[in-house]
């Protein structure tokens, strides 16, 4: 972990080469969904790292192998967003894809997550996540969204662009992706199992002839 922190610190110093510790805040407009495709990353701790730590700015989708090849553990993704006013409806953070599992934090508050974030890590890489954020967590002005991504074994660890906005607008794309990635895979497996049983029956009947 120390090696990656030093590596990130060196990147922050070499800002002209595209490494930076601070990404500009993105303004979120009331009633609209905003996609965030840039984040600062930092490997390491269980709790959210501080502002003074050596964050590294990357574009999403991001794979750990691009910046931290061979790293195993947890990676934090930080997003700075600005709200002209506190939302008057329920908002959410939508994660189309996080490998292996992820938990969202908003302004230092941990949000609910599914499965296990520690060994054995739940393999939620194909399961999108729609995380509701209570209204009292948001604040007028700058807000900090942090996502902890953990891996369980060698894989394409990383994070795809996320979306933030009203729950009512994020619910439909979340359900559509869930149907395609989760339900679709489930029914495909059932179909393959049924086909396998059918082939066994055909073979058994022919063997009796």
C-alpha positions in Angstrom: 0.0 0.0 0.0 2.9 2.4 0.9 4.3 1.8 -2.6 1.1 2.9 -4.2 0.7 6.0 -2.0 4.3 7.1 -2.9 3.5 6.4 -6.6 0.4 8.5 -6.4 2.3 11.3 -4.6 4.9 11.3 -7.4 2.0 11.6 -9.9 0.6 14.6 -8.1 3.9 16.4 -8.3 4.1 15.7 -12.0 0.8 17.5 -12.7 1.9 18.5 -16.2 1.9 14.9 -17.3 -1.8 14.4 -16.5 -1.6 13.4 -12.9 -3.5 15.5 -10.4 -4.7 15.2 -6.8 -7.7 17.4 -7.2 -10.4 17.2 -9.9 -12.8 20.1 -10.6 -16.2 19.9 -8.9 -19.1 19.0 -11.2 -22.4 20.9 -10.8 -25.4 18.8 -10.3 -28.7 20.4 -11.5 -31.9 19.8 -9.7 -34.2 17.4 -11.6 -31.4 16.1 -13.9 -29.2 13.1 -14.0 -25.5 13.8 -14.3 -22.9 11.2 -15.4 -19.5 11.5 -13.7 -16.6 10.1 -15.8 -13.7 11.4 -13.9 -12.5 10.6 -10.4 -9.6 10.7 -8.0 -8.4 7.4 -6.8 -6.4 6.1 -3.9 -5.7 2.5 -2.8 -5.8 1.4 0.8 -7.7 2.0 4.0 -11.1 0.7 5.2 -12.3 4.3 6.1 -12.4 7.1 3.5 -9.0 8.7 3.0 -8.5 12.4 3.8 -8.3 15.3 1.3 -4.6 15.7 2.0 -3.8 12.1 0.9 -2.0 11.6 -2.5 -5.0 11.1 -4.8 -4.6 10.4 -8.5 -7.0 11.8 -11.1 -8.2 9.2 -13.7 -10.9 8.9 -16.3 -13.7 6.3 -16.1 -14.1 3.5 -17.0 -11.0 2.8 -15.0 -9.2 -0.5 -14.5 -6.7 -1.0 -11.7 -4.3 -2.6 -14.1 -3.9 0.7 -15.9 -2.5 2.5 -12.8 -1.9 -0.1 -10.1 -1.0 -3.4 -11.9 -1.1 -6.4 -9.6 -2.7 -4.5 -6.7 -5.2 -6.4 -4.5 -7.4 -4.9 -1.8 -9.6 -1.8 -1.8 -9.6 1.3 -4.1 -11.3 4.6 -3.3 -12.9 6.7 -6.0 -13.6 10.3 -5.0 -16.0 12.7 -6.8 -16.5 16.4 -6.0 -19.9 17.7 -6.9 -21.7 21.0 -6.3 -25.4 21.4 -5.6 -27.0 24.9 -6.0 -29.6 23.7 -3.5 -30.5 20.6 -1.5 -32.7 18.3 -3.6 -36.3 18.3 -2.8 -36.8 14.7 -3.9 -35.0 11.4 -3.3 -31.7 11.2 -5.1 -29.5 8.2 -5.7 -26.0 7.2 -6.9 -26.2 4.7 -9.8 -23.2 2.3 -10.4 -23.7 0.4 -13.6 -20.6 -1.7 -13.0 -18.1 -2.0 -10.2 -15.7 -5.0 -9.9 -15.9 -6.8 -7.6 -18.1 -5.1 -5.0 -18.6 -1.5 -3.9 -20.0 0.8 -1.2 -21.0 4.4 -1.6 -20.2 7.2 0.9 -21.6 10.7 0.7 -20.2 13.5 2.8 -18.6 11.0 5.1 -21.7 8.9 5.6 -21.7 5.3 4.5 -24.6 4.1 2.4 -26.2 0.7 2.3 -24.5 -2.0 0.2 -25.2 -5.7 -0.7 -23.0 -8.7 0.0 -19.6 -8.7 1.6 -16.9 -6.1 1.3 -14.3 -8.3 3.0 -13.0 -11.8 2.2 -14.7 -13.6 0.8 -15.8 -10.6 -1.3 -19.2 -10.9 -3.0 -18.8 -11.2 -6.7 -21.2 -8.4 -7.7 -19.3 -7.4 -10.8 -22.3 -8.1 -13.1 -24.9 -6.6 -10.7 -25.6 -2.9 -11.1 -26.2 -0.9 -7.9 -28.7 1.9 -7.3 -27.9 3.5 -3.9 -30.5 5.8 -2.4 -29.1 8.8 -0.5 -31.2 10.3 2.3 -32.1 14.0 1.7 -30.4 15.1 4.9 -27.0 13.8 3.7 -26.8 16.3 0.8 -25.8 19.9 1.5 -26.0 23.1 -0.5 -22.6 23.8 -2.2 -19.8 21.2 -2.4 -20.5 17.5 -1.7 -18.1 14.6 -1.6 -19.0 11.2 -3.1 -16.6 8.4 -2.4 -16.9 4.9 -3.6 -14.9 2.0 -2.1 -14.3 -0.8 -4.6 -12.9 -4.1 -3.4 -11.7 -7.1 -5.4 -11.8 -10.8 -4.5 -9.4 -12.4 -6.9 -7.5 -11.6 -10.1 -10.0 -9.9 -12.4 -10.7 -6.7 -14.3 -11.1 -4.7 -11.2 -12.3 -1.1 -11.6 -15.2 1.2 -11.9 -17.4 2.4 -14.8 -18.8 6.0 -15.1 -21.4 6.6 -12.4 -24.6 8.6 -12.5 -26.1 10.9 -9.8 -29.6 12.4 -9.8 -33.3 11.9 -8.9 -34.2 8.3 -8.0 -37.2 8.5 -10.2 -35.0 9.0 -13.3 -32.4 6.5 -12.4 -34.8 3.6 -11.6 -35.6 2.8 -15.2 -32.0 2.4 -16.5 -31.1 0.5 -13.4 -33.9 -2.0 -13.9 -33.1 -2.3 -17.6 -29.5 -3.1 -16.9 -30.4 -5.5 -14.2 -32.7 -7.4 -16.5 -30.0 -7.6 -19.2 -27.1 -8.5 -16.9 -28.7 -10.4 -14.1 -32.0 -11.7 -15.1 -30.8 -12.4 -18.7 -27.9 -14.5 -17.4 -30.2 -16.4 -15.0 -32.7 -17.3 -17.8 -29.8 -18.2 -20.2 -28.5 -20.6 -17.6 -31.9 -22.1 -17.1 -32.3 -22.5 -20.8 -28.9 -24.3 -21.1 -29.8 -26.6 -18.2 -33.1 -27.5 -19.9 -31.3 -28.1 -23.2 -28.9 -30.4 -21.3 -31.7 -32.4 -19.8 -33.4 -32.7 -23.1 -30.2 -34.0 -24.8 -29.8 -36.6 -22.0 -33.4 -37.8 -22.5 -32.9 -38.0 -26.3 -29.7 -40.0 -25.8 -31.3 -42.3 -23.2 -34.2 -43.1 -25.5 -32.0 -43.8 -28.4 -29.8 -46.1 -26.3 -32.9 -48.2 -25.6 -33.8 -48.7 -29.2 
